[in-house]
Amino acid sequence: MIRKLRVLTLALAAVLATSAVAASGAQAASSLDVGETPSVITGAIVNAAAPHVWTFGKDTVKCEVANLEGTFTGANVTEGTLTGTYAKCKINGTAAEVRMNGCKYTLTNTPAAFVFNVDIAQCTTGKLIELKSLVVNCTITVKEQGPVAKATMENVAGSNPNHVVANVAIAGLHSVADGTECLEPNGTTLAAGTLTGKTTVKAFEDLGLGAEKEEFGHKFKPFLDGAQTSLVST
């Protein structure tokens, strides 16, 4: 029997389109209904021609590949996490890597329908997110922080299985420019970084964890996906 799971998912951030549902004079809480529990939740960039873009003052990072992954179990979940991975990135036009170093996006629901708070949390001890040029001496670091924004998502009409699209617009990221060839001076601390883009979010049967992998020194076990299941924003 298909069970209903209220889960939080990323939209990675702030409101591009905010919807509110009134009920007895109050706003309905945010949730997603998942067709099976436990479920693996994934997100992928909608269009490589419209990359996810980070801005840190004069420095800009663009990624043509942006994926999200997490898993949720139970009913009436009010908090969840998703891990991001990025590829085909450039910082100020030069080839770059985005090293998440175990950092995750933590989501918690808000009173408004379809709106979630987003934090950057659970980084590996002593680690930060690093956006690093592979060509010049420039690395942008982003620490644990939040809530950095709110997130919204919308159902994809006619999709089968059902899934959603998240509009991404994180704002207010605290960052530090590290390197003599960043456009911001070395050591500059900024408090108004952004991340924008569009993400397709889907749910799949949870088949457990795969073999351990290592990425930039961070070890983890990826989720194993089964058949796609329904995911509806409510």
C-alpha positions in Angstrom: 0.0 0.0 0.0 1.4 3.4 -0.9 1.9 5.5 2.1 2.1 9.3 2.2 5.3 11.0 3.5 5.5 14.7 4.1 9.0 15.6 3.3 11.1 18.7 2.9 13.1 19.2 -0.2 15.5 21.6 -1.5 14.3 24.1 -4.1 17.8 25.1 -2.9 16.4 28.5 -1.9 14.6 31.7 -1.9 11.2 32.5 -3.2 10.9 33.3 -6.8 7.2 32.5 -6.6 5.5 32.4 -3.2 2.2 30.7 -2.7 0.0 30.7 0.4 -3.0 28.5 1.2 -5.4 29.9 3.7 -7.1 27.5 6.1 -9.3 28.8 8.9 -7.6 32.1 8.7 -4.1 30.6 8.9 -1.5 29.5 6.3 -1.0 25.8 5.6 2.3 24.3 6.4 4.7 23.3 3.6 5.1 19.6 2.5 5.7 17.2 -0.3 3.7 14.0 -0.6 5.9 11.1 -1.6 4.4 7.9 -3.1 6.5 5.5 -1.1 8.5 5.5 2.1 11.4 5.4 2.5 12.1 7.4 -0.6 15.3 8.8 -2.2 14.8 12.4 -3.3 16.9 13.6 -6.2 17.3 16.9 -7.9 19.0 17.8 -11.2 19.5 20.9 -13.2 16.7 21.5 -15.6 18.7 22.8 -18.5 22.6 22.8 -18.9 22.2 25.9 -21.1 20.8 27.7 -18.1 23.4 26.8 -15.4 23.3 27.3 -11.7 25.1 30.5 -10.9 26.9 31.5 -7.7 27.8 35.2 -7.3 30.2 36.5 -4.7 30.7 40.2 -5.3 32.7 40.5 -8.5 33.4 36.7 -8.6 31.0 34.4 -10.4 30.8 30.6 -10.6 28.6 28.8 -13.2 27.9 25.1 -13.1 26.2 23.2 -16.0 25.7 20.1 -13.8 24.0 20.5 -10.4 22.5 17.4 -8.6 20.9 16.9 -5.2 20.2 13.7 -3.2 18.7 12.7 0.1 16.5 10.1 1.7 13.5 10.5 4.1 11.5 8.0 6.1 8.3 8.4 8.2 5.3 10.7 8.3 4.9 14.4 9.1 8.6 15.0 8.6 9.5 18.6 9.5 13.2 18.6 8.7 15.4 17.0 6.0 18.8 17.2 4.3 20.0 17.1 0.7 23.6 16.8 -0.5 24.6 18.8 -3.6 27.2 17.8 -6.2 28.3 20.1 -9.0 30.3 19.6 -12.3 31.3 21.4 -15.5 31.9 24.6 -13.5 33.8 27.8 -14.2 34.9 30.6 -11.9 35.2 33.9 -13.7 35.4 31.9 -17.0 38.2 29.4 -15.8 37.6 25.7 -15.1 36.7 25.1 -11.5 35.6 22.5 -9.0 32.9 22.9 -6.3 33.9 20.8 -3.3 31.0 20.4 -0.9 33.2 18.6 1.8 30.2 16.9 3.4 28.2 20.2 3.7 24.5 19.7 3.1 21.3 21.8 2.6 19.0 21.4 5.6 15.4 22.2 5.1 12.7 23.0 7.6 9.1 23.8 6.8 7.4 27.3 7.4 3.8 28.2 8.0 3.4 29.3 4.3 2.5 26.6 1.8 5.3 25.5 -0.6 7.9 27.6 1.4 10.9 26.1 3.3 13.8 27.5 5.2 17.3 26.5 3.9 20.5 26.2 6.0 24.0 25.0 5.0 25.0 22.5 7.7 26.7 19.2 8.7 30.0 20.0 7.0 32.8 17.6 7.7 34.6 18.9 10.8 36.9 21.7 10.0 35.7 21.9 6.4 33.9 24.5 4.2 32.4 24.5 0.8 35.2 25.4 -1.6 34.6 26.8 -5.1 38.1 26.5 -6.6 39.6 27.5 -9.9 41.7 24.9 -11.6 43.6 27.5 -13.6 44.3 30.6 -11.5 44.9 31.2 -7.8 41.3 31.8 -6.6 39.1 29.9 -4.2 35.8 31.1 -2.7 34.9 29.5 0.6 31.4 29.2 2.1 30.9 28.2 5.8 27.9 26.6 7.6 25.2 29.2 7.9 21.5 29.8 7.8 18.8 30.2 7.2 20.2 31.6 4.0 16.9 31.8 2.3 13.5 30.3 1.7 12.6 27.8 -1.0 9.5 27.2 -3.1 8.5 24.6 -5.6 5.8 23.9 -8.1 4.2 20.7 -9.5 4.9 19.8 -13.1 1.5 19.6 -14.8 0.8 16.3 -16.5 4.0 14.5 -15.3 3.8 10.8 -14.7 5.1 9.9 -12.2 4.4 13.2 -10.5 7.4 15.4 -9.8 8.2 19.1 -9.0 10.4 21.9 -10.3 12.2 24.0 -7.7 13.1 27.6 -8.5 16.5 28.4 -6.9 17.4 31.8 -5.5 19.6 31.5 -2.4 20.6 35.0 -1.1 22.8 36.3 1.7 25.6 33.8 1.5 28.6 34.6 3.7 31.9 33.9 1.8 35.6 34.6 1.7 37.8 35.2 -1.4 41.0 33.3 -1.0 43.7 33.9 -3.7 45.6 36.6 -5.5 43.7 36.1 -8.8 40.1 36.3 -7.5 38.3 39.5 -8.7 37.6 40.4 -5.1 40.8 41.2 -3.1 42.4 38.3 -1.3 40.8 37.8 2.1 37.6 39.8 1.3 34.6 38.7 3.4 31.2 39.1 1.7 27.7 38.7 3.2 25.6 38.9 0.1 26.4 35.9 -2.1 23.7 34.3 -4.2 22.9 31.0 -5.9 20.3 30.9 -8.6 19.0 28.2 -11.0 16.2 25.8 -11.7 16.1 22.2 -10.4 13.9 19.2 -11.2 13.1 17.2 -8.0 11.9 13.6 -8.2 11.3 10.7 -5.7 12.5 7.1 -6.1 12.3 3.8 -4.2 15.0 3.6 -1.6 17.2 0.5 -2.1 19.8 1.4 0.5 23.4 2.5 0.2 26.0 1.7 -2.4 29.7 1.1 -2.0 31.8 3.8 -0.3 33.1 6.5 -2.6 35.6 9.4 -2.0 35.3 12.9 -3.5 38.0 15.5 -2.7 39.0 13.6 0.4 35.4 13.3 1.7 34.1 9.7 2.0 30.4 8.8 1.6 28.0 6.0 0.5 25.6 7.0 -2.3 21.9 6.2 -2.2 20.7 3.4 -4.5 17.5 4.4 -6.5 14.7 2.0 -7.5 11.7 2.8 -9.6 10.5 6.4 -9.7 7.5 7.2 -7.4 5.1 10.1 -7.2 6.2 13.4 -5.7 3.6 16.2 -5.2 3.9 19.6 -3.6 1.0 20.3 -1.2 
